[in-house]
Amino acid sequence: MFTVEAIIDERGNVKILQPVPLQGTRRALVIVLDEPALPVAETALLSEAALAEDWMRPEEDEAWSYLNRATS
């Protein structure tokens, strides 16, 4: 189990703000906070796909794996 940040627009559409590496289908819970979402920079959205190529490499998982151990 882990947490990812998302925004929900006025129509109820959910946009997850980072890649979520999964194997197979998973259930999810959505908690709606009582605070407005900060505007997402268009540049960040446009660069997301390019950056995801680096984020999804096994070397990245290994480099950041200590954070998973710290929250377990």
N, C-alpha and C positions, 0 to 999 in steps of 0.2 A: 504494500500500500504506500502511496506517495501522494503529494499534493502538487497541483499545477494551477497557475493563475489563468483566469479567463475573464472576458467581459461579456455582458449580455446587453444587446441593444433593445430599443423600445418595443420591438416586435417579438422579443423572446429568443432571438437567435444567439447561440453561444459561440464565441470565438476563443479558442484556446491560444494563448500567447506564445507557446513554445512547442517544439515537437514532443510527442508522447510515444516513446518506443514501447510497443506492446507485441506480444506474440499471442495472437488469437483475440477473440472478443472478450471484453471485460465490462462489468457493471461500473457505474460511477454515481456519485452523489454530488449534487450541486447545492452549495450554500450561498445564498444571496445576502451580501453584506449591506448594511444601512449606510452606505457611503457611495457617492458618485464615482464612476470610473474616471481615471485621468485620461485625457485624449492620447491616443496612440499615434506616434509620429509616423507619417506616411513613409519616410525613409526606412524606418525600422521594419515596417511591413514588407516593403519591397526587397529588403536585403535578407529577410527571413529564410527564403528558399536556398539562397546561396550559402548562408551560414549553416543551415541545417546539414549540408554535406559534411562540414567539419564536425559538427556536434554529434553526428550519428556514427562516427568512427569508433572502433573498439579502443583505440588509444585515448580518446577523450573520456570514455567510461572509466578506464583505469586511472587516468589522471585525477578525476573527481570522485573516485570511489570512497575516499576517506570521509566524504560528507555523508554518504549513506550509512557508514558505520557509526558516525557521531549521532545520528538521529534515531538509530535503532534501539 
